[in-house]
Amino acid sequence: MLKTGKHTVTALVRPESKGKVPEGVKVVRSDFNNESSLVEALKGQEVLIITLSTMAPLEVHDRLVVAAKKAGVRYVVPNLYGYPIDRSNSQNGESNGNSYDQVFLDRYPYVQKFLDKVTEIESDGLRWFVLATGFWYEWSLALGEQCFGFNIKDRRVTFFDDGKRTITTTTWAQCGRAMAALLSLPQQGPSASPSLVDFLGTQVRVGSFRVSQRDMLDSLNRVLGTTDADWEIKYESSKKRVKDGIEALEKGNKVGFAKALYSSVFDPSYKQGDYGAVEPLANDALRLPKEDLDEATRKVVAMIESGWNPWS
């Protein structure tokens, strides 16, 4: 949450949370199952940025939005950090089950509910924007074969189709810079341009790199000093991976969701996978820097070598 003027950043966390919050950030503990507790915690705030775990109960997101409206919050950023959502693909049958939109919306119905009720939310005086970032580059490259197809430690990679499908992806740092830039804009024009009002009610598209798996492997080779000969390289159909991932998820294997979701973006029929090529990004308007792919890859290698474990 951001309080303009003093630029106070507040972290709203559960009472039992043991997560570390950056220095300088105010911490407010609230019962996420208690609406009145949330309303009290949100009073005096102008912006609510929702960053829930993918494992959080779906109703928590709705509860936060309702509490924000009752507390007088002006802007909300929903928990939709990913690829731009185009519901028309899944609604008109074009996706054939392989679209990121369909895989994502089927798993997270609150997304569909949120998008369907935008008018209702705005009529209550609450405005919103979505930060569309694609997949996080560092997380996705480091997390394992189920994501970008790489097992860096064991020097293995599975290329989806031919491995040359280009997608748009964003680093953690660029996501943070984009959010800070948006909330630092004047709230409205006409003398100020750009202003926050220019982005309200939209999916604000930002990015770091337009890359393929082949590009990622080339970057890893430069950073590690390896060649393709040092890697075990396999190929697999992106459509088959989506199908296998969904079947695994239905059997209770949560890794199947990541496998289906990532593979659906690499499916050549999913145009929004490379949304940076579909329409101009907001990078220039937000004055975001151009990043170096190898530097981002070097951070990933350091994470792996240090024993990084996101689930610890």
Secondary structure, DSSP 4 states (H G I P E B T S, - for coil): -EETTTTEEEEEE-TT------TT-EEEE--TT-HHHHHHHHTT-SEEE----TTS-HHHHHHHHHHHHHHT--EEE-S--SSPP-HHHHHTTTTTT--HHHHHHHH-HHHHHHHHTHHHHHHTT-EE-EEE--EEHHHHHHH-TTTTSEETTTTEEEEETTS---EEEE-HHHHHHHHHHHHTS-S--SSSSS-GGGTTTSEEE--SEEE-HHHHHHHHHHHHT--GGGSEEEEE-HHHHHHHHHHHHHTT-THHHHHHHHHHHHSTT-GGGGHHHHS--STTTTTPPPPPHHHHHHHHHHHHHTT--TT-
